[in-house]
Amino acid sequence: MDTHVFTEFLEAISNSKHRSTLEEVFHWIAEKYPYLEPVVKWNQPMFTDHGTYIIGFSVAKQHLAVAPEEAGMNHVAEDIEAAGHSYTKGLVRLKWSQPIDYALLEKMIEFNVMDKADCTTFWRA
């Protein structure tokens, strides 16, 4: 999978440590889920599967925001609580000062891939 579609987004991140961390996250997703398509929509990097949204990211000063849609958030709510991450109904904030929670990302991605296997729209209806 070619994640070069994210180059411009990554180059705009002024903090080199944050940029490097996000590059690692994108590389991890590309290696683990080679069938997911990296895209940028609404100026945000995301991964799709057969044209449907799976997971997206945004960058803030103190955290990486990960958005798996509300259904994906509901699926991992207990994991988010147990890990002590800050969150809303649509995204979880992974602090830059902590290691990336790859187990949580994996659970979000795998749930959305499975749950949206027959989805024919970008977002859940």
C-alpha positions in Angstrom: 0.0 0.0 0.0 1.2 3.4 -0.9 0.8 6.0 1.9 2.3 8.8 -0.2 -1.1 10.3 -0.4 -0.5 11.5 3.2 2.8 13.3 2.4 1.4 16.8 2.2 -0.6 16.3 5.4 2.5 15.0 7.2 4.8 17.8 6.0 2.4 20.3 7.5 2.9 18.9 11.0 5.5 21.3 12.5 6.5 19.0 15.4 8.9 16.5 14.0 8.2 14.0 16.8 4.5 14.1 16.2 5.0 13.8 12.5 7.3 10.8 13.0 4.8 9.1 15.3 1.9 9.6 12.8 4.1 8.2 10.0 4.7 5.1 12.2 1.0 4.7 12.7 0.3 5.0 9.0 3.0 2.5 8.2 1.7 0.1 10.8 -1.8 0.3 9.3 -0.5 -0.2 5.8 1.5 -3.2 6.8 -1.2 -4.8 8.9 -4.1 -4.0 6.6 -2.8 -3.8 3.1 -6.3 -3.9 1.6 -7.3 -0.5 3.2 -7.0 2.5 1.0 -5.2 5.6 2.3 -7.1 8.7 1.3 -7.3 12.4 2.4 -10.8 13.9 2.6 -11.8 17.1 4.3 -8.0 17.7 4.8 -7.9 14.6 7.1 -6.0 11.4 6.5 -8.1 8.3 6.7 -8.3 4.7 5.6 -11.3 3.2 3.7 -12.3 -0.3 2.6 -14.3 -0.8 -0.6 -15.2 2.9 -0.5 -16.5 3.0 3.1 -14.8 4.9 5.9 -12.9 2.8 8.4 -10.8 5.2 10.5 -9.5 8.8 10.4 -7.0 10.9 12.1 -6.4 14.5 13.1 -3.6 16.3 14.9 -3.7 18.6 17.9 -1.0 20.1 20.0 -1.4 17.6 22.8 -2.8 14.5 21.1 -3.5 12.5 18.0 -7.3 12.2 17.5 -8.5 8.9 16.2 -12.1 8.7 14.8 -13.6 5.3 14.0 -17.2 6.7 13.8 -19.6 6.5 16.8 -20.3 2.7 16.4 -16.5 2.0 16.4 -16.2 4.2 19.6 -19.1 2.3 21.3 -17.4 -1.0 20.4 -14.2 0.0 22.3 -15.7 2.2 25.0 -14.5 -0.1 27.8 -11.0 -0.3 26.4 -10.8 3.5 26.2 -12.0 3.9 29.7 -9.6 1.2 31.0 -6.7 2.9 29.3 -7.6 6.3 30.6 -7.8 8.0 27.2 -9.8 11.2 26.8 -12.6 10.9 24.3 -15.9 12.1 22.8 -18.7 10.1 21.2 -16.8 10.3 17.9 -13.1 10.2 18.7 -10.4 9.2 21.1 -7.4 11.4 22.0 -4.1 9.6 22.2 -1.6 11.8 24.0 1.7 12.4 22.2 3.4 11.9 25.5 2.3 8.3 25.7 3.0 5.3 23.4 0.5 4.8 20.7 -2.2 2.3 21.8 -1.9 -0.1 18.8 -4.2 -2.7 20.5 -7.0 -0.1 20.6 -6.4 0.9 17.0 -6.4 -2.7 15.9 -9.7 -3.3 17.7 -11.3 -0.2 16.1 -10.1 -1.1 12.6 -11.1 -4.7 12.8 -14.5 -4.0 14.2 -15.2 -1.4 11.4 -13.9 -3.7 8.6 -16.2 -6.5 9.9 -19.2 -4.3 10.8 -19.1 -2.4 7.5 -18.3 -5.4 5.2 -21.6 -5.0 3.4 -21.8 -1.2 3.7 -22.3 0.6 0.5 -22.0 4.1 1.8 -19.1 6.1 3.0 -20.6 6.7 6.5 -22.9 4.4 8.3 -26.5 5.2 7.6 
